[in-house]
């Protein structure tokens, strides 16, 4: 590990690590995209590439910072192993991200993803769902076919990845179900359960733990990384919600305040609805139900949310989560340099501007 950065900037060490590992991750992703089995007829191969394999490879290649796969490599380094041992697991998690986003865009009826039309817009809904399904298949295929990993390790990693998929689906079920049924009777505890399952498992905890498994991590090391990842991952989601409403409008672009337009059940909204007076609560619900894109109405919704104390509450809670996450890590028996990068990651998750 050679990442270095100005320690005075929150999260700088982790940002440098992402920059260092991204080329390695992308080079590996280019070698492990699913493809037709050998011997497939040329005409059939052309059709399968057009309708299945190329769209998934294209979507995966367009990914962002590669944060999740980088965490798998970092988890491996944290237990003193060569991060190359975790490359198949890192790629598996990135393919899960691709599958989840392709499916999410269908469910949410989104138009753009990563600045381009969503896969279902360009390929059609049925074809896009099938492309996302291939991404899910590749999650386990990459790990189970990695002969560089011991058979027992492959089984352990596969089990963790299956658990990650189960938890993520639970969180997604709650998120989609509440919207479908028009429910706003969501408690803080309800939201935290949903967000932890939908985001924290696959955004931080499982990448770190599966990476450590690939490196032969001991049970106490796995527990520490899991506790750290669950808290840091939830803080990441809370920061996302804050940025969407009160972040930099220019940096957010067209997505700025889209959570209001889409009527999302964020912790900010849940807290506000529980603490506003009846008239203000009804006004906020009215705006949330209108799917408005009017800047003045969006600003009014944010004003109501802020007046409830929700912005201060969520920002403070995210920082409490990070402090707790760091405490778990400091006590853990991990390699010093990777641990420092993880501590920087926790700061990065709550101090980032985009």
C-alpha positions as CSV (number, residue, x, y, z in Angstrom):
1,X,0.0,0.0,0.0
2,X,1.5,3.3,-1.1
3,X,-1.4,5.8,-0.8
4,X,-0.3,9.1,0.7
5,X,-2.2,12.4,1.1
6,X,-2.4,15.5,3.2
7,X,-3.6,14.3,6.5
8,X,-5.2,17.7,7.2
9,X,-7.9,17.1,4.7
10,X,-10.7,14.8,6.0
11,X,-10.8,11.6,4.1
12,X,-7.8,12.5,1.9
13,X,-5.9,9.3,2.7
14,X,-8.9,7.2,1.6
15,X,-9.4,9.2,-1.5
16,X,-5.8,8.6,-2.4
17,X,-6.3,4.9,-1.9
18,X,-9.3,4.9,-4.2
19,X,-7.2,6.6,-6.9
20,X,-4.4,4.1,-6.4
21,X,-6.6,1.0,-6.6
22,X,-9.0,2.1,-9.3
23,X,-6.8,1.1,-12.3
24,X,-6.1,-2.3,-10.8
25,X,-9.8,-2.9,-10.2
26,X,-10.8,-1.7,-13.7
27,X,-8.2,-3.8,-15.4
28,X,-9.4,-6.9,-13.5
29,X,-13.1,-6.1,-14.4
30,X,-12.1,-6.0,-18.0
31,X,-10.9,-9.6,-17.8
32,X,-13.8,-11.2,-15.9
33,X,-16.9,-10.0,-17.8
34,X,-19.3,-12.9,-18.4
35,X,-19.3,-14.2,-22.0
36,X,-20.7,-16.9,-24.2
37,X,-19.5,-20.4,-23.6
38,X,-16.9,-21.7,-26.1
39,X,-18.4,-23.2,-29.2
40,X,-21.4,-21.0,-29.5
41,X,-22.4,-20.4,-33.1
42,X,-21.2,-17.1,-34.5
43,X,-24.7,-15.7,-35.2
44,X,-26.0,-16.7,-31.8
45,X,-22.9,-15.2,-30.2
46,X,-23.5,-11.9,-31.9
47,X,-27.1,-11.8,-30.7
48,X,-26.1,-12.7,-27.1
49,X,-23.4,-10.1,-27.1
50,X,-26.0,-7.5,-28.4
51,X,-28.8,-8.4,-26.0
52,X,-26.9,-9.5,-22.9
53,X,-23.2,-9.5,-22.5
54,X,-22.1,-6.2,-24.0
55,X,-24.7,-4.0,-22.2
56,X,-23.7,-5.4,-18.9
57,X,-20.0,-5.0,-19.7
58,X,-20.6,-1.4,-20.8
59,X,-22.6,-0.5,-17.8
60,X,-20.0,-2.0,-15.4
61,X,-17.2,-0.2,-17.2
62,X,-19.0,3.1,-16.6
63,X,-18.8,2.8,-12.8
64,X,-17.6,5.6,-10.5
65,X,-14.9,5.6,-7.9
66,X,-15.0,1.8,-7.4
67,X,-15.4,2.4,-3.6
68,X,-16.9,-1.0,-2.8
69,X,-14.4,-3.2,-4.6
70,X,-11.6,-1.0,-3.2
71,X,-12.9,-1.8,0.3
72,X,-12.6,-5.5,-0.5
73,X,-8.9,-5.0,-1.3
74,X,-8.5,-2.9,1.8
75,X,-10.1,-5.5,4.0
76,X,-7.6,-8.0,2.7
77,X,-4.7,-5.7,3.4
78,X,-6.1,-4.9,6.9
79,X,-5.5,-8.6,7.9
80,X,-2.0,-8.6,6.4
81,X,-2.5,-10.3,3.1
82,X,-1.8,-9.4,-0.6
83,X,-4.9,-7.6,-1.9
84,X,-4.7,-9.5,-5.2
85,X,-6.3,-12.4,-3.3
86,X,-9.5,-10.4,-3.0
87,X,-9.8,-9.3,-6.7
88,X,-12.5,-11.8,-7.7
89,X,-14.5,-10.8,-4.6
90,X,-14.0,-7.1,-5.4
91,X,-15.3,-7.7,-8.9
92,X,-18.2,-9.7,-7.6
93,X,-19.3,-6.8,-5.4
94,X,-19.0,-4.4,-8.3
95,X,-21.2,-6.7,-10.5
96,X,-23.8,-6.7,-7.7
97,X,-23.7,-2.9,-7.8
98,X,-24.3,-3.0,-11.5
99,X,-27.2,-5.5,-11.2
100,X,-28.8,-3.5,-8.3
101,X,-28.6,-0.2,-10.2
102,X,-30.0,-1.6,-13.5
103,X,-32.9,-3.1,-11.5
104,X,-33.4,0.0,-9.4
105,X,-33.8,2.2,-12.4
106,X,-36.6,-0.1,-13.7
107,X,-38.4,0.0,-10.3
108,X,-37.9,3.8,-9.9
109,X,-38.7,4.6,-13.5
110,X,-35.5,6.7,-13.6
111,X,-34.3,8.3,-16.9
112,X,-30.6,8.8,-16.5
113,X,-27.8,6.8,-14.8
114,X,-24.2,8.0,-14.7
115,X,-25.2,10.8,-17.2
116,X,-26.5,8.3,-19.8
117,X,-30.0,6.9,-20.5
118,X,-30.8,4.0,-18.2
119,X,-30.4,0.5,-19.5
120,X,-34.1,-0.2,-19.6
121,X,-34.6,3.0,-21.7
122,X,-32.1,1.9,-24.3
123,X,-32.6,-1.8,-24.2
124,X,-36.3,-2.2,-23.1
125,X,-37.5,-3.3,-19.7
126,X,-37.5,-7.0,-20.2
127,X,-34.0,-7.1,-21.7
128,X,-32.7,-4.8,-19.0
129,X,-34.0,-7.0,-16.2
130,X,-32.3,-10.0,-17.8
131,X,-29.0,-8.0,-18.1
132,X,-29.3,-7.2,-14.4
133,X,-30.0,-10.9,-13.6
134,X,-26.7,-11.8,-15.4
135,X,-24.9,-9.4,-13.1
136,X,-26.4,-11.2,-10.1
137,X,-25.3,-14.6,-11.5
138,X,-21.8,-13.2,-12.0
139,X,-21.5,-12.3,-8.3
140,X,-21.2,-15.9,-7.2
141,X,-19.7,-17.2,-10.4
142,X,-16.6,-15.0,-10.0
143,X,-15.9,-16.3,-6.5
144,X,-16.8,-19.9,-7.0
145,X,-14.6,-20.2,-10.1
146,X,-11.6,-18.5,-8.5
147,X,-9.2,-21.4,-8.2
148,X,-6.6,-19.2,-6.5
149,X,-8.8,-19.2,-3.4
150,X,-9.0,-22.3,-1.2
151,X,-12.3,-24.2,-1.5
152,X,-13.3,-23.4,2.1
153,X,-12.6,-19.7,1.5
154,X,-14.7,-19.7,-1.6
155,X,-17.6,-21.2,0.3
156,X,-17.3,-18.7,3.1
157,X,-17.1,-15.7,0.8
158,X,-20.1,-17.0,-1.2
159,X,-22.2,-17.4,1.9
160,X,-21.4,-13.8,2.9
161,X,-22.3,-12.5,-0.5
162,X,-25.6,-14.4,-0.4
163,X,-26.4,-12.9,3.0
164,X,-25.5,-9.4,1.5
165,X,-28.0,-10.0,-1.4
166,X,-30.7,-11.2,1.1
167,X,-30.3,-8.1,3.3
168,X,-30.2,-5.7,0.4
169,X,-33.4,-7.2,-1.0
170,X,-35.1,-6.8,2.4
171,X,-34.1,-3.1,2.5
172,X,-35.3,-2.6,-1.0
173,X,-38.6,-4.4,-0.3
174,X,-39.3,-2.0,2.6
175,X,-38.3,1.1,0.6
176,X,-40.4,0.2,-2.5
177,X,-43.3,-1.1,-0.4
178,X,-43.7,2.0,1.7
179,X,-43.8,4.1,-1.5
180,X,-46.3,1.7,-3.3
181,X,-48.7,1.8,-0.3
182,X,-48.3,5.6,0.2
183,X,-47.1,5.0,3.8
184,X,-45.6,7.8,5.9
185,X,-46.1,6.1,9.3
186,X,-42.4,5.3,9.3
187,X,-40.5,5.5,12.6
188,X,-36.8,6.3,13.0
189,X,-36.2,2.7,13.9
190,X,-38.0,1.5,10.7
191,X,-35.9,3.8,8.6
192,X,-32.6,2.7,10.2
193,X,-33.5,-1.0,9.6
194,X,-34.3,-0.3,6.0
195,X,-31.2,1.8,5.3
196,X,-28.8,-0.5,7.1
197,X,-30.1,-3.5,5.0
198,X,-30.3,-1.6,1.7
199,X,-27.0,0.2,1.9
200,X,-24.6,-0.6,4.8
201,X,-24.2,-4.3,4.1
202,X,-23.2,-4.0,0.5
203,X,-21.6,-0.5,0.6
204,X,-19.1,-1.2,3.4
205,X,-19.5,-4.2,5.8
206,X,-19.6,-7.1,3.3
207,X,-16.8,-5.7,1.0
208,X,-14.5,-5.4,4.0
209,X,-15.4,-8.7,5.6
210,X,-15.2,-10.7,2.4
211,X,-11.9,-9.1,1.5
212,X,-10.6,-10.1,4.9
213,X,-11.9,-13.6,4.4
214,X,-9.8,-13.8,1.2
215,X,-6.8,-12.8,3.2
216,X,-7.3,-15.4,5.9
217,X,-8.6,-13.0,8.6
218,X,-9.3,-14.2,12.1
219,X,-12.8,-14.1,13.6
220,X,-12.1,-11.1,15.8
221,X,-10.8,-9.2,12.8
222,X,-13.9,-10.1,10.8
223,X,-16.1,-8.9,13.6
224,X,-14.3,-5.6,13.9
225,X,-14.5,-4.9,10.2
226,X,-18.2,-5.8,10.2
227,X,-19.0,-3.5,13.1
228,X,-17.0,-0.7,11.5
229,X,-18.5,-1.2,8.1
230,X,-22.2,-1.3,9.2
231,X,-21.8,2.0,11.1
232,X,-19.7,3.7,8.4
233,X,-22.0,2.4,5.6
234,X,-25.1,3.9,7.4
235,X,-23.3,7.2,7.9
236,X,-22.5,7.2,4.1
237,X,-26.3,6.9,3.3
238,X,-27.2,9.7,5.8
239,X,-24.6,11.9,4.2
240,X,-26.1,11.2,0.8
241,X,-29.5,12.2,2.0
242,X,-28.1,15.5,3.5
243,X,-26.2,16.3,0.3
244,X,-29.3,15.8,-1.8
245,X,-31.2,18.5,0.2
246,X,-28.6,20.9,1.6
247,X,-25.5,20.2,-0.3
248,X,-23.9,22.1,-3.2
249,X,-26.6,22.5,-5.9
250,X,-24.0,22.8,-8.7
251,X,-22.1,19.6,-7.6
252,X,-25.4,17.7,-7.3
253,X,-26.7,18.8,-10.7
254,X,-30.1,17.6,-11.9
255,X,-30.3,15.3,-8.8
256,X,-30.3,18.2,-6.4
257,X,-33.4,17.8,-4.1
258,X,-34.7,14.9,-6.2
259,X,-35.4,13.1,-3.0
260,X,-38.3,15.6,-2.4
261,X,-39.5,15.2,-6.0
262,X,-39.5,11.4,-5.6
263,X,-41.1,11.5,-2.2
264,X,-38.3,9.4,-0.6
265,X,-38.6,8.2,3.0
266,X,-35.3,9.5,4.2
267,X,-34.4,9.9,7.8
268,X,-34.6,13.7,7.3
269,X,-38.3,13.3,6.2
270,X,-39.1,10.7,8.9
271,X,-37.7,12.9,11.6
272,X,-39.5,16.1,10.3
273,X,-42.9,14.4,10.0
274,X,-42.6,13.2,13.6
275,X,-41.6,16.7,15.0
276,X,-43.5,19.2,12.9
277,X,-46.8,20.7,14.0
278,X,-49.9,19.5,12.2
279,X,-50.1,22.3,9.7
280,X,-46.5,22.2,8.8
281,X,-46.6,18.4,8.6
282,X,-49.6,18.5,6.3
283,X,-47.8,21.1,4.1
284,X,-44.7,18.9,3.8
285,X,-46.7,15.8,3.0
286,X,-48.5,17.8,0.3
287,X,-45.2,18.8,-1.3
288,X,-43.8,15.3,-1.0
289,X,-46.9,13.8,-2.8
290,X,-46.8,16.3,-5.7
291,X,-43.6,15.0,-7.4
292,X,-42.8,18.6,-7.9
293,X,-39.7,20.0,-9.6
294,X,-40.5,23.6,-8.8
295,X,-37.5,25.2,-7.2
296,X,-39.6,27.3,-4.8
297,X,-41.6,24.3,-3.6
298,X,-38.5,22.2,-3.1
299,X,-36.9,25.0,-1.1
300,X,-40.0,25.3,1.0
301,X,-39.9,21.5,1.7
302,X,-36.3,21.9,2.8
303,X,-37.2,24.9,5.0
304,X,-39.8,22.8,6.8
305,X,-37.4,19.9,7.2
306,X,-34.8,22.1,8.6
307,X,-37.3,23.9,10.9
308,X,-38.0,20.5,12.5
309,X,-34.4,20.1,13.5
310,X,-34.0,17.1,11.2
311,X,-30.9,18.5,9.4
312,X,-29.0,19.0,12.7
313,X,-30.2,15.6,14.0
314,X,-29.2,13.6,10.9
315,X,-25.8,15.3,10.6
316,X,-25.1,14.7,14.3
317,X,-26.2,11.1,14.1
318,X,-24.0,10.4,11.1
319,X,-21.0,11.8,13.0
320,X,-21.9,9.7,16.1
321,X,-22.0,6.6,13.8
322,X,-18.5,7.5,12.5
323,X,-17.1,8.0,16.0
324,X,-18.5,4.7,17.1
325,X,-17.1,3.0,13.9
326,X,-13.7,4.4,14.6
327,X,-13.8,3.2,18.2
328,X,-14.4,-0.4,17.0
329,X,-11.5,-0.1,14.6
330,X,-9.0,1.4,17.0
331,X,-9.4,-1.6,19.3
332,X,-9.0,-4.1,16.5
333,X,-6.0,-6.2,15.7
334,X,-5.4,-4.9,12.2
335,X,-2.4,-3.7,10.1
336,X,-1.6,-0.1,11.0
337,X,-1.5,1.5,7.5
338,X,-4.8,-0.1,6.2
339,X,-6.4,0.8,9.5
340,X,-5.4,4.4,9.0
341,X,-6.9,4.3,5.5
342,X,-10.2,2.9,7.1
343,X,-10.2,5.7,9.7
344,X,-9.8,8.2,6.8
345,X,-12.7,6.4,5.0
346,X,-15.0,7.1,7.9
347,X,-14.2,10.8,7.7
348,X,-14.6,10.7,3.9
349,X,-18.1,9.2,4.2
350,X,-19.4,12.1,6.3
351,X,-17.3,15.0,5.1
352,X,-17.5,14.5,1.3
353,X,-19.3,17.1,-0.8
354,X,-20.5,14.8,-3.5
